[in-house]
Amino acid sequence: MNDAIRLILNGVSRDLPRETPATTTLLDWLRTERLTGTKEGCAEGDCGACTVVLEGADGSRTPINACLCALGQLHGRAIRTVEGLGANHPIPRALAEADATQCGFCTPGIVMSAWAHVVEGGDVHEALAGNLCRCTGYRPILDAMAALATEEAPPPALPSVGSARFGGFHLPATLAEALALRAAHPAAWLLMGGTDLGLRLSEHREHPAEVICLLNVTEMQGISRAPEGLRIGAAASYAELLATCRADEDFAPLAPYLARLGSRQIRGLGTVAGNLGTASPIGDALPILLALEAEVELAAPRATRRMRVEDFLTGYRRNALAPDELILAIHLPRPPVGALLAAEKLSRRHDQDISAVSLVACLVLEEGVVRRARLAFGGMAAKTERALTAEATLEGRALDDAAMIAAGAALHFTPLSDARASADYRLEAARGLLRRVALRHTHPDLAAEVHA
């Protein structure tokens, strides 16, 4: 017997018919429910026209892309759409009064991002990074958002739910349940936030026979800090990781880099473990894991094991996950005391774009001399890799521009050419990012970014 997907929509509890396909995207379902304020623009989490907000029991508001989220993921959660704000809400009124809307197609998504922002706070440009506007331009939108006041609203009373099954869509609540499902359905999709696999639902219209969604597994949730480093639960989102890095001095250098990973909508659902599970070569978190010698903790029915992320990634979209295993957590060590930790990303757009090249460097320095170097590049090969020859070139040299030029000359990559960049451009860009790391260290007052 199937369970019913239970959620709160715009403050009203809903039990969906048991025959509702759990792999239907939230966007498609909303529009069949005549909640057409949520728009479909790109169906790949890039434009923000479909932005809705997850409301937490603690009063938090997390913007997400409805086009990438499967209905089954929302069991036990609360969603707010633009219709749920009401006709006279101050946010759409402020946008209208600031002349911040023309065709209006993008406006509902911007309204929802703004509604989340008035509670979550932070940089307004970061809040809007996942919302594209083709007509108005951002100045009047920013003016409207600057005038918004904090809005107090009671948090939703979320329904109490445990493990559930909606046809072939399984939502376990414990690790034991998840492992049993993994054994029973070895070919099932393993779904976390869905910001990668969700594209197969929205763009490619795939209908998997079996899905195991791991977001509710208790043992996979949360991020814990310890003297040795971070334990990042497999179900912990990028948003949680970014908040943790901003609050921890050792990992703070990673925060500006993580803030450019997708958008608030993507970071609200996406997970590091999901990136490892799909072994995507363009995941901006993976260079962090390699540069800091992270380990992945894998759970199987009989035991758990840990292995280096560097060994776990075996090729393009391939990893070392055994048929009976699940990713339980990622262990991210702290950088050595006094080490220089730097992260750089080059993409066509500053925000909400896939890297052409990314670099995370961890350099142990003694009196300005590099004693140990780890340089991890994304976008340069079929998988995220360390630049071993460049590391060897750096070690024993003073960290300056000349040393980074030498390290760049020693790069062994033969990059691919694709829509984002040519092989020659990628190689030259990687050399430029190495020089940027040294320049940021030796000239901290230098504006290394054009927009700075």
Secondary structure as UniProt FT lines:
FT   STRAND          6..9
FT   TURN            10..11
FT   STRAND          12..15
FT   TURN            18..19
FT   TURN            22..23
FT   HELIX           26..32
FT   TURN            33..34
FT   TURN            36..37
FT   TURN            49..50
FT   STRAND          51..55
FT   TURN            57..58
FT   STRAND          61..65
FT   TURN            66..68
FT   HELIX           71..74
FT   TURN            75..76
FT   STRAND          78..80
FT   HELIX           82..85
FT   TURN            87..88
FT   HELIX           90..97
FT   TURN            98..99
FT   HELIX           107..120
FT   HELIX           124..127
FT   TURN            128..130
FT   HELIX           138..146
FT   STRAND          164..166
FT   TURN            167..168
FT   STRAND          169..171
FT   HELIX           175..184
FT   TURN            186..187
FT   STRAND          189..191
FT   TURN            195..197
FT   HELIX           198..202
FT   STRAND          211..213
FT   TURN            215..216
FT   HELIX           218..220
FT   STRAND          223..226
FT   TURN            227..228
FT   STRAND          229..233
FT   TURN            234..235
FT   HELIX           238..246
FT   TURN            249..251
FT   HELIX           252..254
FT   HELIX           255..258
FT   TURN            259..260
FT   HELIX           264..269
FT   HELIX           272..278
FT   TURN            281..282
FT   TURN            284..285
FT   HELIX           286..291
FT   TURN            292..293
FT   STRAND          295..299
FT   STRAND          304..308
FT   HELIX           309..312
FT   STRAND          313..315
FT   TURN            316..317
FT   STRAND          318..319
FT   TURN            323..324
FT   STRAND          326..333
FT   TURN            337..338
FT   STRAND          340..346
FT   STRAND          357..366
FT   TURN            367..368
FT   STRAND          369..378
FT   STRAND          385..386
FT   HELIX           388..394
FT   TURN            395..396
FT   HELIX           401..409
FT   HELIX           423..442
FT   TURN            444..445
FT   TURN            450..451
//
